[in-house]
Amino acid sequence: MYESLLSKRSIFAHNSILEEEKVADSIIKKGGKVIEINRGDPAAYFPTPKYTIDAYVKALRTGRTNYSRDSGVIPLVEAITKRYKKKYNVKASIDDVIVTAGVSEALLFINMATINPGDNAIIFKPFYNQYLTQLRLSGGIPEYENYDEKNNWDLNPESIKKTLTRLKSSGKLKRTKYMLITNPNNPTGTVLSRKVLKEIVDLSNEYGVFLISDEIYDEIYYNKASFTSLSQLAKGIPHMVLNGASKDFDATGFRVGYMLLPENDKTSLELKLKFAEMASVRLCVNTPAQYAFAEAISNGKMHEKEIKHMVSEIAKRVNAAVDVLKENEKMAVVRPNGAFYILPKVDFKSLRIKDDHEFVDKFLKEEHVMLSRGSGFGAESHVRVVALPPKDILEYAMDKLNRFCKKYSK
Ligand SMILES: Cc1ncc(COP(=O)(O)O)c(C=O)c1O
């Protein structure tokens, strides 16, 4: 008999967002319907724009089915550099962009390229669950800093400074490979103010920690929020921005994303070269999808129209869901300003349900609505709602949530 072949680190390969899928499948198999608000997939609710689909079909029909340039096809890379010039006044060249199979693969590259077992990275709690998984899979250790729920899930630069100081005095900062922010944020919905972002940039520079901003929701903000990209404030400082087709361009299934490193300091140059090497190891990203994404970005007029509609709908849906949840005495909810998630805090002490795990499982089995447990995002007393379904369905699901809490009230 063979011994187990699994590595020790493979234990971290798990996605908490998807762990109730089997339960949902069995409900559906028995003829039941499930409202799935566990996965942040806009393309499941807003059809990918037709002009983008047409570009995909055109790419297929014109023979774009070959292996393509490892770091991304030139029309896409140029579309990305032009986007950053136009939107954020960032000068970037072709070598500053590495196209990846989604931000997910960018995270894989980052961790594989930088983390030796025992190295650490600074992650902000609550976090997008993959950050921790991918860091752990590479043998890295998370150092946490917190979003402040009492202050609308904002970040506190003073507290970040304390964390950096603590890491420095304990000698751990030497092994801190990066600090990763998400703006707008999944799962908190926070959109960082320019002031707070600038303070974070200054701290990363002062302590010499490489700063990464995952800006995959950079066009999805509302409720009067305004967005500033890291690339606007970190000129002259080593940094990287992550982005892609999944959210703003409503094409999650294309699996295209990118890393942008606009600086040419020693650290940025070294990373760019390594990421390009990593891209060459896996040959290329889905070729027709890259051409379609190039068109999705380049056709500014069409994109403007599509994103305007999607964001105004998302804002309505998120706000409507929050309004229903505000009536729930067992939950405290912060109204998001960006992305499309809501992260209510559940008062478990006053419920006959012990934790978020049991809550999500029972709610699915009894009410046929699939949420994600907060602990998967480092938010133990919370559950995460994806506020993408049409308003009436979402309100219906939130109403179920309120009644479910009443039912299990102590
Ligand atoms: C913050 C954040 N980053 C990255 C991703 C994954 O992006 P991609 O589809 O480009 O792999 C998600 C998906 O929900 C996300 O919320």
The ligand as a MOL file (V3000), in Angstrom:
LIG
                    3D

  0  0  0     0  0            999 V3000
M  V30 BEGIN CTAB
M  V30 COUNTS 16 16 0 0 0
M  V30 BEGIN ATOM
M  V30 1 C -10.8480 40.6810 -3.4810 0
M  V30 2 C -10.8560 39.6260 -4.5190 0
M  V30 3 N -9.7260 39.3500 -5.1810 0
M  V30 4 C -9.6850 38.3920 -6.1190 0
M  V30 5 C -10.8070 37.6380 -6.4310 0
M  V30 6 C -10.7030 36.5620 -7.4810 0
M  V30 7 O -10.4900 37.1690 -8.6940 0
M  V30 8 P -10.2960 36.3550 -10.0400 0
M  V30 9 O -11.6480 35.9560 -10.5240 0
M  V30 10 O -9.6700 37.4070 -10.9310 0
M  V30 11 O -9.3960 35.2310 -9.7790 0
M  V30 12 C -12.0060 37.8920 -5.7670 0
M  V30 13 C -13.1990 37.0860 -6.0590 0
M  V30 14 O -14.2090 37.1530 -5.4230 0
M  V30 15 C -12.0280 38.9010 -4.7860 0
M  V30 16 O -13.1300 39.1890 -4.1100 0
M  V30 END ATOM
M  V30 BEGIN BOND
M  V30 1 1 1 2
M  V30 2 1 2 3
M  V30 3 2 2 15
M  V30 4 2 3 4
M  V30 5 1 4 5
M  V30 6 1 5 6
M  V30 7 2 5 12
M  V30 8 1 6 7
M  V30 9 1 7 8
M  V30 10 2 8 9
M  V30 11 1 8 10
M  V30 12 1 8 11
M  V30 13 1 12 13
M  V30 14 1 12 15
M  V30 15 2 13 14
M  V30 16 1 15 16
M  V30 END BOND
M  V30 END CTAB
M  END
